Amino acid sequence: MSNDFYKKILDNNKKWVENQLAIDAEYFKDLAKGQQPPLLWIGCSDSRVPANEIIGAKPGEVFVHRNIANMVIHSDMNMLSVLDYAVNVLKVKHVIVCGHYGCGGVKAAMGNQSIGLIDNWIRHIKDVYRLHEHYLNTIEDEEERFNKFVEVNAQEQVFDLAKTSIVQNAWRNGQELTLHGWTYGLNSGYVTDLGVNMSSNEELDDVYQLKFSN
């Protein structure tokens, strides 16, 4: 990071604060009182996919978790901690998994080139490809196959969310909670609802439906 760029982002912060206070003198005092976001966003770390801006949300309206290729991995304590806090403390009513076309992580999972440490993360994305290999391999156009892989990856992450004990326990307790799968178009700005909207575990195979003892 160059010194000029570093100074610029500090100056940008000052201008942003001044602009917000000019609109509402109590803006930051109100934000500091707490948060009650209705939505948890699980998205990609890609710098071109900012959660709040995409849906026109203000600070305080979206709880956010981002990682490479918007993955829901059951051994990822970071993701699980965010999910647990969002569902059980903040009582969010919606969780959106949002993939995006042109995702570098998904693209890497379509090939075999070793990148480094990230290979271990990419392997989880490869598992999704293997699950849908027959369908994806019928798509001859590589760009179209890439786009469909982005879509099925987001859909599978929604199913993986539904398999967690955190989500299933919330449903068991009658908590209002719906999971959604989206993709975002970098070249258009529009999101696409992939039609995976879950509010109970009934859409899961029986083996994933948890039975709680109390």
N, C-alpha and C positions, 0 to 999 in steps of 0.2 A: 504494500500500500504506500503510494507516494505521499510525501508530506503535504503537497497541494491538495490531494484528494482527501486526506485525513482532516485538514483544516476545513475543507468544503463541507464535509458531512457534519462537523461540529457547528458550523455556521448555519447549515440547513436546519439543525435541531432548534437553534435559537429562533430562527424565522418561523418555524412551525409552531413553537410555543406562543410566540407573539400573535400569530394569525388566529390560533385557537382562542386565546384570551380576548382578542378583539371581537370575536363572535359571541363568546360566552365567558364572562369573567369568573364564573364558578366551575368551569369545565374540568379542571384537574382536581379541585376539591371534591367534586361529585364522583369522579373516577376513583379517587382514593378511598371512598366509602365501602367499596366492595364490588364484586362481579356476580352477575346472574345470567350468563350467556345461555341461550336456548339451544346452542349448537356446538358440537365437537366436530372439527374438520381434521381428517387424516389425509394429508396430501404429500406430494413429492417435494423434496428439498430444492428442486429447480428454482432458480431466482426469478424465472419468468412467470411463476404461478403463485402470486400472492393471494392468500385466502380472503382477507377482508376486502381487498379492492375488487376482486372478481364478482363478489355478490353484493357489493355496495354496502358493506357492514361497517359500523363504527367500532372504535375501541370499546371493549366490554361486551360485545355481542357474539364473539366467536372464540371458543377455546381451541387451540391449534396444536396438532402434533404433525411433524413433517419428517420424512426420511426418504432415502433413495427408492423411488418407484412405489411410494405409498403402500408399503407392505404392513400386513398384520401378522406378526410372527409370535407364536405363543410362548417362546422363550425370551422375548424382548421385554425386559423389566421396565424399560423406559416407556414403551408404548402401553404396557399393561398398567403402569402407575398413572399415566395420563388418563387412560380409559376409566380406571377405578375412581379417580378423583372427579372426573366429569360426570359419571353416571351416579355415583353414590353420595357425593358431596354437593356438586353443582346442580344435580338433577336435570341435566340436559334432556331435551325431548327428541333431538335428532342427532344422528351421527352420519356424516357424509364422508365416504371414501372417494376421493377425486383423483383419478389418473389424468394424464395429459398426452395428447398425440405428440410424437417426436421425443418421447422419454428416453434418455440415454441409457438408463438402467435396463429398461425393457429391450432396447436395441442390443445391448451387450449380451443379454441372455439368449438372443437368437444366434449368437456366434460362439466360437470356441477360443477366442483370443484371451490369454491371461492378462489381466490388468494389474493385479497386485492383491493387497489385502481384501479389496472389495469383491474379489472372486467368491469369497465365502458368503457374502450377502446375495450376490447375483444368483448363487445356486438355488436359493429359495424361489426366485423368479423362474428359473429353469424348471423347477418342479411344477409350476403352473403350466408351462408349455407342454411338459410331458403329459399332464392330465388332459390337455386339449389337443394333443399332437395330431390325431387323425383329422380333426376338423381344420386345424391351422395349415396342415400340409396339403390340403385340397385347394388352398388359395394360391394360385400360381403367381399373381402379381405380388412382388416382395413388399411394396409400400402398403398395399391393402392388407397383406398378412400382418405386417407390423402394426397397423392401426387396430386390427381385430385382436391382436395379442394384448395391446394396451387395454382394450375393452374387457376381455375375459379376465385379465389380471385384476382389474378393479372389481369386477363381479365376484371373483374368488375371495378377495379380501373382505368383502361384505359377508360372505358365508363364514369366513374365518372369525370375524367379529361375533357373529351369532353363535359360534361354537364355544366362546369363552364363558367361563362360569360367571363372570361379572355381568354380562348381558343377560344370560339365561336366568340368573337370580333376580335381576331387575324385573324381567317379564313375569317370573313366578310370583313376585310380590305385587303384581298389578301396576307396576310403574309404566307410565306412558313413555315409550321409547321406540323410535323407528329408525332403521338403518337404510341408507341409500347408497347407490353406486352411480358415480358421474364420471364423465371425461370432459376435459377442457381443450378447446382448440386454440393453440398458440397463434395461428394465422387468422383467426376470426374473433376470438374473445368470448365466444359462446360456449356454454356448457351443454352437454347432452345427458339427459336422464337415461340410464341404461335399463330401466325397468326392473331393477332389483331393489324392491322396497319392502323390508321385512319388519314386522312388528310382533312376531312370535317365532318360536323355534319349530313350528309345524312344517316349515319348508325344508328342514334338515332331515337327512337320513336318521333313522331311529337310533343308530349307534352313537350319534352326537347329542341326542336329547338327554340332558342330565336330569336325574331324579334326586331331589334334595331330601335329606332325612328329617328335617324339621321345618 
